[in-house]
Amino acid sequence: MLQISPYANLHQPVHRFAASWSGGKDACLALYLLMQAGHQPQFLLTMMHENGQTSRAHNLPSWLIEAQAAAIGVPAFQQASDKLRYKDNYLNALTHLKAQGIDSIALGDIDLQAHRDWQQVQTHTVDVTPLFPLWQLPHRTLVDELIAVGFKAVIMAVHPEKAPESLLGQVLDHTTLAELDAHGIDVCAEGGEFHTVIIDGPIFKQPITLPKPILRQGAEFGYSYLDYSLV
């Protein structure tokens, strides 16, 4: 079984945490590892676009994030924000959740130091501990564990300059990993090559059925993505 990173920043035997929730594989694996170790998730925190309808990270619709939370059995907390006020709204969300009993926020960062540094600075201002259960763990080991324990991750966004659109809709399995290797794409997509959405796994009470998506192009940061908004 995959162990939590020794650099996770754990400070106590049991953390009552919110999970920073993109809806994708890294956020889900971070949540899973902490749950397996006996830590207690209280909320899934997702930063949304200012209209509150889609997530800022992966353009996932609100209904899908709510469905993931219901399947896992942890309440979703969605915080709308524009880009300009992102930091303030993020800290407001953490302050609100701390008042509801969290002491920490779980993050899916693996090895992007600038992301870790930013989180450490921001969370310090509201006295919330940032947890990094995946930090510096081998990328292939992480994805192999994700597949081995039964998570189903669907590739729902690609950066066309870094990954082919033919990957869209594929489940992340060993066949897909071989295709990523053939293209020289990091299997964890730490270079922003693709994003995933988790629709089933060992912490899900039931799988999520995705509707037929619409292909959207030219989203924020240049991604092509599958839009699962219910029409």
C-alpha positions, 0 to 999 in steps of 0.5 A, spaced: 500 500 500 502 506 498 504 510 504 503 518 505 509 522 503 514 523 509 514 531 507 506 531 508 507 536 514 502 532 518 503 535 525 498 530 529 495 523 530 488 525 527 487 531 522 480 534 521 481 536 514 478 539 508 480 537 501 482 542 496 478 538 491 479 539 483 475 533 482 481 530 479 486 524 480 491 528 485 486 531 489 482 524 490 488 520 491 491 525 497 484 525 500 484 517 499 491 516 503 489 521 508 482 517 510 486 510 509 491 513 515 485 515 519 485 522 518 478 525 518 475 529 512 470 534 513 469 538 507 471 538 499 473 545 498 472 547 490 474 554 488 469 556 482 468 561 477 465 567 479 458 565 476 458 559 481 457 554 475 463 551 474 470 549 477 476 554 476 481 548 476 478 543 471 471 547 468 467 541 472 460 543 473 457 544 480 452 538 479 458 533 478 462 536 484 456 535 488 455 528 485 462 526 487 461 529 494 455 525 495 458 518 493 464 519 497 460 522 503 463 528 505 460 535 504 462 539 498 463 547 499 464 551 493 466 558 493 465 562 487 471 567 485 473 571 480 481 571 478 482 578 481 480 576 488 482 569 488 486 569 494 481 573 498 476 568 497 480 562 498 482 565 505 475 567 506 473 559 505 478 556 509 476 561 515 469 559 514 471 552 514 475 553 520 469 555 524 466 549 522 471 545 525 477 543 520 484 544 522 488 543 516 487 543 508 489 537 504 492 538 497 494 534 491 501 537 489 506 533 488 513 537 486 511 544 484 515 548 489 511 554 487 504 551 489 507 549 496 510 555 497 504 559 496 499 555 500 504 555 506 504 562 506 496 563 505 494 558 510 499 561 515 495 567 515 488 563 517 492 558 522 490 552 518 495 547 516 497 545 509 497 537 508 501 535 502 500 527 502 503 526 495 509 530 496 515 528 492 512 521 491 514 518 484 509 519 479 508 512 476 507 509 483 502 514 484 498 513 478 499 505 478 496 506 485 490 510 483 489 504 478 490 498 482 486 500 488 480 501 483 479 509 482 476 510 475 479 517 472 477 520 465 481 524 462 477 530 461 481 536 458 488 536 455 492 542 453 493 541 445 500 544 445 502 538 450 497 532 449 493 530 443 485 531 443 484 524 442 486 522 449 479 526 451 474 521 454 479 515 455 480 512 462 486 512 465 489 505 465 495 501 463 493 502 456 492 509 456 499 510 460 503 506 455 500 511 450 502 517 454 509 514 455 509 514 447 508 521 447 513 523 452 507 525 457 508 525 464 503 520 467 501 525 473 501 531 468 505 535 472 506 540 466 499 541 465 498 536 459 491 534 461 486 533 467 482 528 469 475 527 473 474 521 478 467 517 477 468 511 481 473 508 486 474 505 493 471 511 497 465 512 492 458 509 495 456 509 487 459 510 481 458 517 477 454 516 470 457 522 466 452 525 460 454 525 453 459 531 453 460 537 449 467 538 446 469 546 448 476 549 446 480 555 448 478 555 455 482 558 460 490 557 460 488 554 453 485 547 454 480 543 450 475 540 455 469 535 455 463 539 458 459 535 462 454 541 464 447 538 464 443 541 458 
